[in-house]
Amino acid sequence: MTAQVRMTARVLTPRLPSRVLGRDKGVNVVLPGGYSEDGPPHPVLYLLHGYGGSKDTWLVNTRLTELLRDSRTVVVLPQSGRRWFINDHAGLRYEDHFVHELVPAVDERFNTLSHRSGRAVGGFSMGGATALFLGLRHRALFGAVASHAGAFEAPHRVGDPYARFRSDPGFAMPTVDAHERVWGPPGSETRRRYDPYRLIAQDAATPVPALYLDIGTEDHERMRDMNHRVRDALLARGHRVEYHERPGGHDWRFVDHALPAALDFVERHLDGTRERDTVTHGTA
């Protein structure tokens, strides 16, 4: 048996043309320490940022590259800014871009497992909710979902439940106007399409992905309550959920603390994540 020499994780930043969005989109692709162009194909985790983030948000605020040093999992970091990765009320088709352009482009350019058992989607807050929406809407595409403090009930939001926090300059939740630019007014088709409880209740031939949810014990009460409700709705439908509550608020410090467990969950539920022993035979 020969020991492999580990490399540090590498970050590449290709720009991908998007016909759906009408412009090129930058994306960060983190190649793990165990990445090889000509070895067995690698599983892929798509990580979605929170509201107002970018392709760099996970790199700046978490130990992601450090945690991927001994991994085989390729991590893709797309960006949507203050938009969600959905086909929104204003007509921006980020879901179509993600599913029909980004995922195929990653599989074409990198040595990846191009089927659901080798592909996961996760995220924080806005990104955590969207990860679940995409996982439930595209069950044949993703084998696992990992959500940190998912803002699952955005389609149900009316008014500004966070008004009392607006004086904090670091507060990052959308205003009513910003929210409705994406979701439309209450009762809109966009809200109906992504209603988490409607998605959970749908029957489909393909099973739901493996599901991981976590939430901080000091997060907003509204955020904790919706995570409890989504967890319970999933369990009531007979879906298995790995669920955790950990110390922390609605911030990247909480996410960074929780990230190792989420990455471990993904590695346990996707093909090709565990290192294969390399055995060499020779003459004495």
Buried (B, 14 or more C-beta within 10 A) or exposed (E): EEEEEEEEBEBEEBEBEBEBBEEEBBBBBBBBBBBEEEEEBBBBBBBBBBBBBBBBBBBEBBBBBEBBBEBBBBBBBBBBEBBBBBBBBEEBBBBBBBBBBBBEBBBEEBBBBBEBBBBBBBBBBBBBBBBBBBBBBBBEBBBBBBBBBBBBBBBEBEEBBBEEBEEEEEEBBBEEEBBBBBBBEEEBEBBEBBBBBEBBEEEEEEEBBBBBBBBBEEBBEEBBEBBBBBBEBBBEEEBEBBBBBBEBBBBBEBBBBBBEBBBBBBBEBBBBBEEEEEEEEEEE
